[in-house]
Amino acid sequence: MSDNSGAITPNTIGELRVRTTFNPSASGDVDVIKQRTAELINLCDHLKPKDARLVALAQTAYEEAAMWAVKAATA
């Protein structure tokens, strides 16, 4: 991933978990599903100090939901 200057920036935890750069189908729906899921995972990551266990459960559920949504989008 790169910023506006062209410099390489590290991927977020959400982008890494849903592999936003992997889309062999080239489906726009898959790109949207993965990007929005990554955003939700990142949002939850900021809540870890409150309850890390619940955050982990939510993040896992988002990952699973994205997997099923991508499967539906590419069926």
N, CA, C and O atoms as a Maestro MAE file, in Angstrom:
{
 s_m_m2io_version
 :::
 2.0.0
}

f_m_ct {
 s_m_title
 :::
 protein
 m_atom[300] {
  # First column is atom index #
  i_m_mmod_type
  r_m_x_coord
  r_m_y_coord
  r_m_z_coord
  i_m_residue_number
  s_m_chain_name
  s_m_pdb_residue_name
  s_m_pdb_atom_name
  i_m_atomic_number
  :::
  1 25 0.842 -1.166 0.000 1 A "MET " " N  " 7
  2 3 0.000 0.000 0.000 1 A "MET " " CA " 6
  3 2 0.891 1.233 0.000 1 A "MET " " C  " 6
  4 15 1.951 1.228 0.625 1 A "MET " " O  " 8
  5 25 0.474 2.294 -0.695 2 A "SER " " N  " 7
  6 3 1.272 3.509 -0.710 2 A "SER " " CA " 6
  7 2 0.394 4.709 -0.397 2 A "SER " " C  " 6
  8 15 -0.814 4.688 -0.635 2 A "SER " " O  " 8
  9 25 1.011 5.754 0.138 3 A "ASP " " N  " 7
  10 3 0.272 6.976 0.418 3 A "ASP " " CA " 6
  11 2 0.369 7.896 -0.795 3 A "ASP " " C  " 6
  12 15 0.897 7.492 -1.830 3 A "ASP " " O  " 8
  13 25 -0.130 9.121 -0.685 4 A "ASN " " N  " 7
  14 3 -0.143 10.053 -1.815 4 A "ASN " " CA " 6
  15 2 1.249 10.386 -2.338 4 A "ASN " " C  " 6
  16 15 1.402 10.734 -3.509 4 A "ASN " " O  " 8
  17 25 2.258 10.285 -1.489 5 A "SER " " N  " 7
  18 3 3.624 10.597 -1.922 5 A "SER " " CA " 6
  19 2 4.266 9.448 -2.691 5 A "SER " " C  " 6
  20 15 5.353 9.598 -3.251 5 A "SER " " O  " 8
  21 25 3.589 8.296 -2.718 6 A "GLY " " N  " 7
  22 3 4.151 7.132 -3.395 6 A "GLY " " CA " 6
  23 2 4.972 6.252 -2.474 6 A "GLY " " C  " 6
  24 15 5.433 5.186 -2.884 6 A "GLY " " O  " 8
  25 25 5.163 6.685 -1.228 7 A "ALA " " N  " 7
  26 3 5.930 5.893 -0.272 7 A "ALA " " CA " 6
  27 2 5.123 4.667 0.152 7 A "ALA " " C  " 6
  28 15 3.898 4.724 0.253 7 A "ALA " " O  " 8
  29 25 5.803 3.587 0.394 8 A "ILE " " N  " 7
  30 3 5.138 2.364 0.836 8 A "ILE " " CA " 6
  31 2 4.808 2.499 2.314 8 A "ILE " " C  " 6
  32 15 5.667 2.842 3.126 8 A "ILE " " O  " 8
  33 25 3.544 2.224 2.657 9 A "THR " " N  " 7
  34 3 3.116 2.253 4.050 9 A "THR " " CA " 6
  35 2 2.677 0.847 4.446 9 A "THR " " C  " 6
  36 15 2.233 0.078 3.594 9 A "THR " " O  " 8
  37 25 2.792 0.507 5.707 10 A "PRO " " N  " 7
  38 3 2.400 -0.833 6.133 10 A "PRO " " CA " 6
  39 2 0.883 -1.018 6.043 10 A "PRO " " C  " 6
  40 15 0.118 -0.068 6.207 10 A "PRO " " O  " 8
  41 25 0.470 -2.245 5.782 11 A "ASN " " N  " 7
  42 3 -0.947 -2.565 5.758 11 A "ASN " " CA " 6
  43 2 -1.507 -2.526 7.161 11 A "ASN " " C  " 6
  44 15 -0.790 -2.762 8.133 11 A "ASN " " O  " 8
  45 25 -2.797 -2.225 7.266 12 A "THR " " N  " 7
  46 3 -3.447 -2.256 8.563 12 A "THR " " CA " 6
  47 2 -3.746 -3.707 8.925 12 A "THR " " C  " 6
  48 15 -3.640 -4.603 8.087 12 A "THR " " O  " 8
  49 25 -4.117 -3.923 10.171 13 A "ILE " " N  " 7
  50 3 -4.459 -5.274 10.610 13 A "ILE " " CA " 6
  51 2 -5.639 -5.806 9.812 13 A "ILE " " C  " 6
  52 15 -5.666 -6.985 9.458 13 A "ILE " " O  " 8
  53 25 -6.612 -4.950 9.526 14 A "GLY " " N  " 7
  54 3 -7.770 -5.367 8.739 14 A "GLY " " CA " 6
  55 2 -7.396 -5.749 7.322 14 A "GLY " " C  " 6
  56 15 -7.866 -6.762 6.805 14 A "GLY " " O  " 8
  57 25 -6.551 -4.945 6.689 15 A "GLU " " N  " 7
  58 3 -6.114 -5.237 5.322 15 A "GLU " " CA " 6
  59 2 -5.335 -6.543 5.255 15 A "GLU " " C  " 6
  60 15 -5.465 -7.302 4.295 15 A "GLU " " O  " 8
  61 25 -4.538 -6.798 6.261 16 A "LEU " " N  " 7
  62 3 -3.765 -8.043 6.296 16 A "LEU " " CA " 6
  63 2 -4.678 -9.252 6.484 16 A "LEU " " C  " 6
  64 15 -4.499 -10.284 5.838 16 A "LEU " " O  " 8
  65 25 -5.660 -9.113 7.378 17 A "ARG " " N  " 7
  66 3 -6.514 -10.264 7.689 17 A "ARG " " CA " 6
  67 2 -7.431 -10.658 6.548 17 A "ARG " " C  " 6
  68 15 -7.671 -11.847 6.339 17 A "ARG " " O  " 8
  69 25 -7.951 -9.691 5.804 18 A "VAL " " N  " 7
  70 3 -8.848 -10.042 4.695 18 A "VAL " " CA " 6
  71 2 -8.143 -10.032 3.356 18 A "VAL " " C  " 6
  72 15 -8.769 -10.260 2.321 18 A "VAL " " O  " 8
  73 25 -6.840 -9.769 3.366 19 A "ARG " " N  " 7
  74 3 -6.014 -9.782 2.155 19 A "ARG " " CA " 6
  75 2 -6.656 -8.940 1.049 19 A "ARG " " C  " 6
  76 15 -7.030 -9.454 -0.006 19 A "ARG " " O  " 8
  77 25 -6.773 -7.656 1.311 20 A "THR " " N  " 7
  78 3 -7.454 -6.759 0.387 20 A "THR " " CA " 6
  79 2 -6.823 -6.707 -0.999 20 A "THR " " C  " 6
  80 15 -7.498 -6.354 -1.967 20 A "THR " " O  " 8
  81 25 -5.559 -7.046 -1.113 21 A "THR " " N  " 7
  82 3 -4.904 -6.995 -2.427 21 A "THR " " CA " 6
  83 2 -5.091 -8.275 -3.226 21 A "THR " " C  " 6
  84 15 -4.687 -8.333 -4.388 21 A "THR " " O  " 8
  85 25 -5.691 -9.297 -2.639 22 A "PHE " " N  " 7
  86 3 -5.899 -10.574 -3.328 22 A "PHE " " CA " 6
  87 2 -7.329 -10.648 -3.848 22 A "PHE " " C  " 6
  88 15 -8.274 -10.775 -3.070 22 A "PHE " " O  " 8
  89 25 -7.482 -10.567 -5.163 23 A "ASN " " N  " 7
  90 3 -8.793 -10.646 -5.790 23 A "ASN " " CA " 6
  91 2 -8.635 -11.181 -7.212 23 A "ASN " " C  " 6
  92 15 -8.717 -10.419 -8.175 23 A "ASN " " O  " 8
  93 25 -8.409 -12.493 -7.347 24 A "PRO " " N  " 7
  94 3 -8.197 -13.035 -8.684 24 A "PRO " " CA " 6
  95 2 -9.415 -12.906 -9.594 24 A "PRO " " C  " 6
  96 15 -9.281 -12.959 -10.817 24 A "PRO " " O  " 8
  97 25 -10.594 -12.737 -9.013 25 A "SER " " N  " 7
  98 3 -11.807 -12.595 -9.828 25 A "SER " " CA " 6
  99 2 -11.906 -11.204 -10.442 25 A "SER " " C  " 6
  100 15 -12.658 -11.002 -11.395 25 A "SER " " O  " 8
  101 25 -11.154 -10.244 -9.907 26 A "ALA " " N  " 7
  102 3 -11.196 -8.841 -10.339 26 A "ALA " " CA " 6
  103 2 -12.592 -8.254 -10.177 26 A "ALA " " C  " 6
  104 15 -12.966 -7.328 -10.897 26 A "ALA " " O  " 8
  105 25 -13.358 -8.787 -9.240 27 A "SER " " N  " 7
  106 3 -14.712 -8.314 -8.982 27 A "SER " " CA " 6
  107 2 -14.685 -7.055 -8.123 27 A "SER " " C  " 6
  108 15 -14.032 -7.006 -7.081 27 A "SER " " O  " 8
  109 25 -15.406 -6.049 -8.583 28 A "GLY " " N  " 7
  110 3 -15.524 -4.820 -7.795 28 A "GLY " " CA " 6
  111 2 -16.248 -5.066 -6.476 28 A "GLY " " C  " 6
  112 15 -15.934 -4.440 -5.464 28 A "GLY " " O  " 8
  113 25 -17.225 -5.988 -6.489 29 A "ASP " " N  " 7
  114 3 -17.942 -6.320 -5.256 29 A "ASP " " CA " 6
  115 2 -16.987 -6.903 -4.220 29 A "ASP " " C  " 6
  116 15 -17.084 -6.584 -3.035 29 A "ASP " " O  " 8
  117 25 -16.073 -7.747 -4.660 30 A "VAL " " N  " 7
  118 3 -15.097 -8.347 -3.742 30 A "VAL " " CA " 6
  119 2 -14.213 -7.262 -3.137 30 A "VAL " " C  " 6
  120 15 -13.933 -7.284 -1.938 30 A "VAL " " O  " 8
  121 25 -13.778 -6.321 -3.954 31 A "ASP " " N  " 7
  122 3 -12.959 -5.221 -3.443 31 A "ASP " " CA " 6
  123 2 -13.700 -4.440 -2.357 31 A "ASP " " C  " 6
  124 15 -13.121 -4.111 -1.322 31 A "ASP " " O  " 8
  125 25 -14.978 -4.147 -2.593 32 A "VAL " " N  " 7
  126 3 -15.773 -3.385 -1.624 32 A "VAL " " CA " 6
  127 2 -15.971 -4.189 -0.344 32 A "VAL " " C  " 6
  128 15 -15.805 -3.655 0.752 32 A "VAL " " O  " 8
  129 25 -16.322 -5.457 -0.472 33 A "ILE " " N  " 7
  130 3 -16.517 -6.315 0.705 33 A "ILE " " CA " 6
  131 2 -15.254 -6.344 1.551 33 A "ILE " " C  " 6
  132 15 -15.310 -6.167 2.768 33 A "ILE " " O  " 8
  133 25 -14.125 -6.564 0.908 34 A "LYS " " N  " 7
  134 3 -12.867 -6.672 1.654 34 A "LYS " " CA " 6
  135 2 -12.466 -5.345 2.286 34 A "LYS " " C  " 6
  136 15 -12.008 -5.326 3.429 34 A "LYS " " O  " 8
  137 25 -12.627 -4.243 1.575 35 A "GLN " " N  " 7
  138 3 -12.227 -2.949 2.118 35 A "GLN " " CA " 6
  139 2 -13.095 -2.559 3.313 35 A "GLN " " C  " 6
  140 15 -12.582 -2.084 4.326 35 A "GLN " " O  " 8
  141 25 -14.395 -2.758 3.196 36 A "ARG " " N  " 7
  142 3 -15.288 -2.398 4.309 36 A "ARG " " CA " 6
  143 2 -15.072 -3.305 5.510 36 A "ARG " " C  " 6
  144 15 -15.142 -2.859 6.655 36 A "ARG " " O  " 8
  145 25 -14.809 -4.584 5.245 37 A "THR " " N  " 7
  146 3 -14.513 -5.499 6.348 37 A "THR " " CA " 6
  147 2 -13.221 -5.092 7.036 37 A "THR " " C  " 6
  148 15 -13.142 -5.118 8.264 37 A "THR " " O  " 8
  149 25 -12.219 -4.722 6.272 38 A "ALA " " N  " 7
  150 3 -10.953 -4.255 6.850 38 A "ALA " " CA " 6
  151 2 -11.190 -3.034 7.732 38 A "ALA " " C  " 6
  152 15 -10.587 -2.915 8.799 38 A "ALA " " O  " 8
  153 25 -12.058 -2.132 7.300 39 A "GLU " " N  " 7
  154 3 -12.363 -0.937 8.093 39 A "GLU " " CA " 6
  155 2 -13.006 -1.319 9.421 39 A "GLU " " C  " 6
  156 15 -12.670 -0.743 10.455 39 A "GLU " " O  " 8
  157 25 -13.924 -2.281 9.406 40 A "LEU " " N  " 7
  158 3 -14.574 -2.725 10.635 40 A "LEU " " CA " 6
  159 2 -13.584 -3.397 11.583 40 A "LEU " " C  " 6
  160 15 -13.622 -3.173 12.792 40 A "LEU " " O  " 8
  161 25 -12.706 -4.215 11.029 41 A "ILE " " N  " 7
  162 3 -11.687 -4.865 11.852 41 A "ILE " " CA " 6
  163 2 -10.777 -3.811 12.480 41 A "ILE " " C  " 6
  164 15 -10.420 -3.911 13.654 41 A "ILE " " O  " 8
  165 25 -10.407 -2.809 11.697 42 A "ASN " " N  " 7
  166 3 -9.553 -1.735 12.228 42 A "ASN " " CA " 6
  167 2 -10.270 -0.945 13.318 42 A "ASN " " C  " 6
  168 15 -9.664 -0.581 14.326 42 A "ASN " " O  " 8
  169 25 -11.550 -0.683 13.117 43 A "LEU " " N  " 7
  170 3 -12.325 0.038 14.121 43 A "LEU " " CA " 6
  171 2 -12.328 -0.729 15.443 43 A "LEU " " C  " 6
  172 15 -12.125 -0.148 16.509 43 A "LEU " " O  " 8
  173 25 -12.560 -2.030 15.361 44 A "CYS " " N  " 7
  174 3 -12.562 -2.862 16.566 44 A "CYS " " CA " 6
  175 2 -11.198 -2.888 17.232 44 A "CYS " " C  " 6
  176 15 -11.106 -2.958 18.458 44 A "CYS " " O  " 8
  177 25 -10.140 -2.833 16.435 45 A "ASP " " N  " 7
  178 3 -8.797 -2.903 16.997 45 A "ASP " " CA " 6
  179 2 -8.545 -1.775 17.999 45 A "ASP " " C  " 6
  180 15 -7.785 -1.939 18.953 45 A "ASP " " O  " 8
  181 25 -9.181 -0.645 17.775 46 A "HIS " " N  " 7
  182 3 -9.024 0.491 18.697 46 A "HIS " " CA " 6
  183 2 -9.754 0.258 20.023 46 A "HIS " " C  " 6
  184 15 -9.535 0.994 20.985 46 A "HIS " " O  " 8
  185 25 -10.606 -0.745 20.080 47 A "LEU " " N  " 7
  186 3 -11.368 -1.039 21.296 47 A "LEU " " CA " 6
  187 2 -10.677 -2.072 22.192 47 A "LEU " " C  " 6
  188 15 -11.179 -2.387 23.271 47 A "LEU " " O  " 8
  189 25 -9.544 -2.595 21.758 48 A "LYS " " N  " 7
  190 3 -8.857 -3.644 22.518 48 A "LYS " " CA " 6
  191 2 -8.626 -3.306 23.988 48 A "LYS " " C  " 6
  192 15 -8.771 -4.188 24.834 48 A "LYS " " O  " 8
  193 25 -8.271 -2.059 24.328 49 A "PRO " " N  " 7
  194 3 -8.060 -1.773 25.747 49 A "PRO " " CA " 6
  195 2 -9.313 -1.988 26.607 49 A "PRO " " C  " 6
  196 15 -9.200 -2.242 27.807 49 A "PRO " " O  " 8
  197 25 -10.483 -1.891 26.013 50 A "LYS " " N  " 7
  198 3 -11.722 -2.082 26.775 50 A "LYS " " CA " 6
  199 2 -11.990 -3.554 27.059 50 A "LYS " " C  " 6
  200 15 -12.301 -3.924 28.191 50 A "LYS " " O  " 8
  201 25 -11.869 -4.398 26.027 51 A "ASP " " N  " 7
  202 3 -12.108 -5.835 26.206 51 A "ASP " " CA " 6
  203 2 -11.520 -6.588 25.016 51 A "ASP " " C  " 6
  204 15 -12.182 -6.764 23.993 51 A "ASP " " O  " 8
  205 25 -10.296 -7.023 25.155 52 A "ALA " " N  " 7
  206 3 -9.566 -7.663 24.055 52 A "ALA " " CA " 6
  207 2 -10.250 -8.943 23.580 52 A "ALA " " C  " 6
  208 15 -10.230 -9.245 22.387 52 A "ALA " " O  " 8
  209 25 -10.854 -9.699 24.498 53 A "ARG " " N  " 7
  210 3 -11.509 -10.943 24.120 53 A "ARG " " CA " 6
  211 2 -12.693 -10.669 23.197 53 A "ARG " " C  " 6
  212 15 -12.846 -11.334 22.172 53 A "ARG " " O  " 8
  213 25 -13.523 -9.704 23.550 54 A "LEU " " N  " 7
  214 3 -14.679 -9.384 22.716 54 A "LEU " " CA " 6
  215 2 -14.250 -8.824 21.358 54 A "LEU " " C  " 6
  216 15 -14.882 -9.101 20.338 54 A "LEU " " O  " 8
  217 25 -13.186 -8.046 21.352 55 A "VAL " " N  " 7
  218 3 -12.662 -7.515 20.090 55 A "VAL " " CA " 6
  219 2 -12.199 -8.659 19.198 55 A "VAL " " C  " 6
  220 15 -12.486 -8.665 18.001 55 A "VAL " " O  " 8
  221 25 -11.491 -9.619 19.763 56 A "ALA " " N  " 7
  222 3 -11.013 -10.757 18.980 56 A "ALA " " CA " 6
  223 2 -12.175 -11.553 18.394 56 A "ALA " " C  " 6
  224 15 -12.123 -11.978 17.240 56 A "ALA " " O  " 8
  225 25 -13.221 -11.753 19.190 57 A "LEU " " N  " 7
  226 3 -14.392 -12.470 18.698 57 A "LEU " " CA " 6
  227 2 -15.066 -11.708 17.554 57 A "LEU " " C  " 6
  228 15 -15.448 -12.302 16.545 57 A "LEU " " O  " 8
  229 25 -15.209 -10.403 17.717 58 A "ALA " " N  " 7
  230 3 -15.836 -9.588 16.673 58 A "ALA " " CA " 6
  231 2 -15.010 -9.606 15.392 58 A "ALA " " C  " 6
  232 15 -15.557 -9.743 14.297 58 A "ALA " " O  " 8
  233 25 -13.704 -9.467 15.528 59 A "GLN " " N  " 7
  234 3 -12.840 -9.460 14.352 59 A "GLN " " CA " 6
  235 2 -12.908 -10.797 13.612 59 A "GLN " " C  " 6
  236 15 -12.938 -10.825 12.382 59 A "GLN " " O  " 8
  237 25 -12.931 -11.885 14.347 60 A "THR " " N  " 7
  238 3 -13.034 -13.203 13.729 60 A "THR " " CA " 6
  239 2 -14.367 -13.348 12.999 60 A "THR " " C  " 6
  240 15 -14.418 -13.897 11.898 60 A "THR " " O  " 8
  241 25 -15.438 -12.860 13.607 61 A "ALA " " N  " 7
  242 3 -16.754 -12.935 12.970 61 A "ALA " " CA " 6
  243 2 -16.790 -12.104 11.690 61 A "ALA " " C  " 6
  244 15 -17.385 -12.525 10.698 61 A "ALA " " O  " 8
  245 25 -16.163 -10.931 11.702 62 A "TYR " " N  " 7
  246 3 -16.092 -10.109 10.486 62 A "TYR " " CA " 6
  247 2 -15.319 -10.837 9.381 62 A "TYR " " C  " 6
  248 15 -15.725 -10.827 8.219 62 A "TYR " " O  " 8
  249 25 -14.205 -11.465 9.756 63 A "GLU " " N  " 7
  250 3 -13.414 -12.206 8.765 63 A "GLU " " CA " 6
  251 2 -14.239 -13.328 8.142 63 A "GLU " " C  " 6
  252 15 -14.214 -13.527 6.927 63 A "GLU " " O  " 8
  253 25 -14.965 -14.051 8.976 64 A "GLU " " N  " 7
  254 3 -15.788 -15.148 8.479 64 A "GLU " " CA " 6
  255 2 -16.912 -14.622 7.583 64 A "GLU " " C  " 6
  256 15 -17.188 -15.191 6.527 64 A "GLU " " O  " 8
  257 25 -17.547 -13.553 8.002 65 A "ALA " " N  " 7
  258 3 -18.618 -12.966 7.188 65 A "ALA " " CA " 6
  259 2 -18.086 -12.513 5.829 65 A "ALA " " C  " 6
  260 15 -18.751 -12.699 4.809 65 A "ALA " " O  " 8
  261 25 -16.908 -11.929 5.811 66 A "ALA " " N  " 7
  262 3 -16.308 -11.492 4.546 66 A "ALA " " CA " 6
  263 2 -16.043 -12.687 3.638 66 A "ALA " " C  " 6
  264 15 -16.255 -12.613 2.428 66 A "ALA " " O  " 8
  265 25 -15.583 -13.781 4.219 67 A "MET " " N  " 7
  266 3 -15.318 -14.972 3.430 67 A "MET " " CA " 6
  267 2 -16.596 -15.447 2.735 67 A "MET " " C  " 6
  268 15 -16.585 -15.742 1.540 67 A "MET " " O  " 8
  269 25 -17.693 -15.517 3.487 68 A "TRP " " N  " 7
  270 3 -18.957 -15.968 2.903 68 A "TRP " " CA " 6
  271 2 -19.481 -14.970 1.886 68 A "TRP " " C  " 6
  272 15 -20.034 -15.376 0.864 68 A "TRP " " O  " 8
  273 25 -19.323 -13.677 2.135 69 A "ALA " " N  " 7
  274 3 -19.790 -12.659 1.201 69 A "ALA " " CA " 6
  275 2 -18.991 -12.708 -0.105 69 A "ALA " " C  " 6
  276 15 -19.555 -12.561 -1.189 69 A "ALA " " O  " 8
  277 25 -17.684 -12.913 0.005 70 A "VAL " " N  " 7
  278 3 -16.846 -13.035 -1.196 70 A "VAL " " CA " 6
  279 2 -17.263 -14.284 -1.976 70 A "VAL " " C  " 6
  280 15 -17.320 -14.262 -3.205 70 A "VAL " " O  " 8
  281 25 -17.548 -15.354 -1.269 71 A "LYS " " N  " 7
  282 3 -17.988 -16.577 -1.953 71 A "LYS " " CA " 6
  283 2 -19.286 -16.311 -2.710 71 A "LYS " " C  " 6
  284 15 -19.440 -16.757 -3.847 71 A "LYS " " O  " 8
  285 25 -20.208 -15.599 -2.101 72 A "ALA " " N  " 7
  286 3 -21.466 -15.265 -2.764 72 A "ALA " " CA " 6
  287 2 -21.237 -14.361 -3.972 72 A "ALA " " C  " 6
  288 15 -21.866 -14.533 -5.016 72 A "ALA " " O  " 8
  289 25 -20.339 -13.405 -3.820 73 A "ALA " " N  " 7
  290 3 -20.073 -12.446 -4.900 73 A "ALA " " CA " 6
  291 2 -19.414 -13.108 -6.102 73 A "ALA " " C  " 6
  292 15 -19.539 -12.616 -7.224 73 A "ALA " " O  " 8
  293 25 -18.719 -14.207 -5.883 74 A "THR " " N  " 7
  294 3 -17.993 -14.859 -6.975 74 A "THR " " CA " 6
  295 2 -18.653 -16.159 -7.434 74 A "THR " " C  " 6
  296 15 -18.087 -16.892 -8.245 74 A "THR " " O  " 8
  297 25 -19.836 -16.442 -6.919 75 A "ALA " " N  " 7
  298 3 -20.545 -17.687 -7.286 75 A "ALA " " CA " 6
  299 2 -21.054 -17.629 -8.710 75 A "ALA " " C  " 6
  300 15 -21.671 -18.583 -9.185 75 A "ALA " " O  " 8
  :::
 }
 m_bond[299] {
  # First column is bond index #
  i_m_from
  i_m_to
  i_m_order
  :::
  1 1 2 1
  2 2 3 1
  3 3 4 2
  4 3 5 1
  5 5 6 1
  6 6 7 1
  7 7 8 2
  8 7 9 1
  9 9 10 1
  10 10 11 1
  11 11 12 2
  12 11 13 1
  13 13 14 1
  14 14 15 1
  15 15 16 2
  16 15 17 1
  17 17 18 1
  18 18 19 1
  19 19 20 2
  20 19 21 1
  21 21 22 1
  22 22 23 1
  23 23 24 2
  24 23 25 1
  25 25 26 1
  26 26 27 1
  27 27 28 2
  28 27 29 1
  29 29 30 1
  30 30 31 1
  31 31 32 2
  32 31 33 1
  33 33 34 1
  34 34 35 1
  35 35 36 2
  36 35 37 1
  37 37 38 1
  38 38 39 1
  39 39 40 2
  40 39 41 1
  41 41 42 1
  42 42 43 1
  43 43 44 2
  44 43 45 1
  45 45 46 1
  46 46 47 1
  47 47 48 2
  48 47 49 1
  49 49 50 1
  50 50 51 1
  51 51 52 2
  52 51 53 1
  53 53 54 1
  54 54 55 1
  55 55 56 2
  56 55 57 1
  57 57 58 1
  58 58 59 1
  59 59 60 2
  60 59 61 1
  61 61 62 1
  62 62 63 1
  63 63 64 2
  64 63 65 1
  65 65 66 1
  66 66 67 1
  67 67 68 2
  68 67 69 1
  69 69 70 1
  70 70 71 1
  71 71 72 2
  72 71 73 1
  73 73 74 1
  74 74 75 1
  75 75 76 2
  76 75 77 1
  77 77 78 1
  78 78 79 1
  79 79 80 2
  80 79 81 1
  81 81 82 1
  82 82 83 1
  83 83 84 2
  84 83 85 1
  85 85 86 1
  86 86 87 1
  87 87 88 2
  88 87 89 1
  89 89 90 1
  90 90 91 1
  91 91 92 2
  92 91 93 1
  93 93 94 1
  94 94 95 1
  95 95 96 2
  96 95 97 1
  97 97 98 1
  98 98 99 1
  99 99 100 2
  100 99 101 1
  101 101 102 1
  102 102 103 1
  103 103 104 2
  104 103 105 1
  105 105 106 1
  106 106 107 1
  107 107 108 2
  108 107 109 1
  109 109 110 1
  110 110 111 1
  111 111 112 2
  112 111 113 1
  113 113 114 1
  114 114 115 1
  115 115 116 2
  116 115 117 1
  117 117 118 1
  118 118 119 1
  119 119 120 2
  120 119 121 1
  121 121 122 1
  122 122 123 1
  123 123 124 2
  124 123 125 1
  125 125 126 1
  126 126 127 1
  127 127 128 2
  128 127 129 1
  129 129 130 1
  130 130 131 1
  131 131 132 2
  132 131 133 1
  133 133 134 1
  134 134 135 1
  135 135 136 2
  136 135 137 1
  137 137 138 1
  138 138 139 1
  139 139 140 2
  140 139 141 1
  141 141 142 1
  142 142 143 1
  143 143 144 2
  144 143 145 1
  145 145 146 1
  146 146 147 1
  147 147 148 2
  148 147 149 1
  149 149 150 1
  150 150 151 1
  151 151 152 2
  152 151 153 1
  153 153 154 1
  154 154 155 1
  155 155 156 2
  156 155 157 1
  157 157 158 1
  158 158 159 1
  159 159 160 2
  160 159 161 1
  161 161 162 1
  162 162 163 1
  163 163 164 2
  164 163 165 1
  165 165 166 1
  166 166 167 1
  167 167 168 2
  168 167 169 1
  169 169 170 1
  170 170 171 1
  171 171 172 2
  172 171 173 1
  173 173 174 1
  174 174 175 1
  175 175 176 2
  176 175 177 1
  177 177 178 1
  178 178 179 1
  179 179 180 2
  180 179 181 1
  181 181 182 1
  182 182 183 1
  183 183 184 2
  184 183 185 1
  185 185 186 1
  186 186 187 1
  187 187 188 2
  188 187 189 1
  189 189 190 1
  190 190 191 1
  191 191 192 2
  192 191 193 1
  193 193 194 1
  194 194 195 1
  195 195 196 2
  196 195 197 1
  197 197 198 1
  198 198 199 1
  199 199 200 2
  200 199 201 1
  201 201 202 1
  202 202 203 1
  203 203 204 2
  204 203 205 1
  205 205 206 1
  206 206 207 1
  207 207 208 2
  208 207 209 1
  209 209 210 1
  210 210 211 1
  211 211 212 2
  212 211 213 1
  213 213 214 1
  214 214 215 1
  215 215 216 2
  216 215 217 1
  217 217 218 1
  218 218 219 1
  219 219 220 2
  220 219 221 1
  221 221 222 1
  222 222 223 1
  223 223 224 2
  224 223 225 1
  225 225 226 1
  226 226 227 1
  227 227 228 2
  228 227 229 1
  229 229 230 1
  230 230 231 1
  231 231 232 2
  232 231 233 1
  233 233 234 1
  234 234 235 1
  235 235 236 2
  236 235 237 1
  237 237 238 1
  238 238 239 1
  239 239 240 2
  240 239 241 1
  241 241 242 1
  242 242 243 1
  243 243 244 2
  244 243 245 1
  245 245 246 1
  246 246 247 1
  247 247 248 2
  248 247 249 1
  249 249 250 1
  250 250 251 1
  251 251 252 2
  252 251 253 1
  253 253 254 1
  254 254 255 1
  255 255 256 2
  256 255 257 1
  257 257 258 1
  258 258 259 1
  259 259 260 2
  260 259 261 1
  261 261 262 1
  262 262 263 1
  263 263 264 2
  264 263 265 1
  265 265 266 1
  266 266 267 1
  267 267 268 2
  268 267 269 1
  269 269 270 1
  270 270 271 1
  271 271 272 2
  272 271 273 1
  273 273 274 1
  274 274 275 1
  275 275 276 2
  276 275 277 1
  277 277 278 1
  278 278 279 1
  279 279 280 2
  280 279 281 1
  281 281 282 1
  282 282 283 1
  283 283 284 2
  284 283 285 1
  285 285 286 1
  286 286 287 1
  287 287 288 2
  288 287 289 1
  289 289 290 1
  290 290 291 1
  291 291 292 2
  292 291 293 1
  293 293 294 1
  294 294 295 1
  295 295 296 2
  296 295 297 1
  297 297 298 1
  298 298 299 1
  299 299 300 2
  :::
 }
}
